[in-house]
């Protein structure tokens, strides 16, 4: 067990990042998924994580959503610890109550949408605001309708997920996450389960978010063209570490590391 | 022995009254089992290892010993420890506990059939565990559980005659009493059989349509 007393109780100063992974380690038994990860994401920044499968890229998002516990290091969100809480002047692993409060600034969209099948598109988007944020049904409905319009799903608001295509479900899922007004949005391979012809309708919504809203975003994707178009920075993960990170322009045209070059040419060959 | 219609008509009111008692016993027993079973199922999913193991053992015990023994135990052994219960109360406790064990397994199967992604979506919109269960998980666990729950409803109904061993005035007990008083068993027992047959068939059909209705209602086609 490492010494937590060396970690600050909160981040201060002029350049506090929206998200900071500090020496984060994640293992499953003997298998090391992420080893000593250090990564900052600035407010309003769009960072895309790429890499071969098993490189730990999805785990990065899942740890940030608190779906996975970490085995070392600390994650900070908006200057405050997420995975830990201050107690008697030092950080200790966060309890359920603290986690629930801390994760409220984070939203996530999943590869398989995970919409609530027994609720309509509108009800899916109202659930969190009503149950968690305590909005009235009327307020929640207005917010949900506004977001469903934004993702182009207002006409299908009374449909259950089973009646929607994959692309439509994913757009509803994005609206559902946004309804919680997160500061950080996580997109975990949101186009991987979609038919090729509907990928565009989802990526367009995300592009819209990037240009029109000041959200901090972390994305895992296999759509290299899409990642290149919209990201401020690309992180290439390999073997549980960030092998290389740079602006999309630099990373795609002038990769420095051999493994990055190999990965990019393999992806290109597959396209 | 010839079927005696006049005798049948004579005993019918008493048999009907007993039918009401049987339905009440099944209904109350099932209500206890339904609630207690859910508690058993949820207790087996908590982080508290000792609670999980204890409940698991209790469920195994209840499922592995005969109901009639459990009825005797509550009714006859209870008083030796100062717990004297009326036949009705003892019977309802025994049958409720017994079927709670079975129903907890049905619920557990239903809850486990809900995908992990649903839990993760609940975390992502920050629902509390209680809200996640109540609003998201249990409604989805219901449709796959309805068939099993229905089977046990019919089962508990057919097991109510066991309550006659401690003198609960349900159908079987009434039939035995009528038979003993009149030395005629054909009519009362036939009526018992018919009542069970009709109500079981009717319930099975009702459960099937409820299952379809709930799937439609929850948007799961």
Interface residues (C-beta under 8 A of the other chain):
Chain A: X65 X66 X67 X96 X100 X103 X104 X106 X107 X108 X110 X112 X114 X115 X116 X117 X118 X119 X120 X127 X128 X131 X132 X160 X161 X162 X163 X176 X177 X180
Chain B: X115 X117 X118 X120 X121 X123 X124 X125 X126 X127 X128 X129 X131 X135 X136 X139 X140 X218 X219 X220 X221
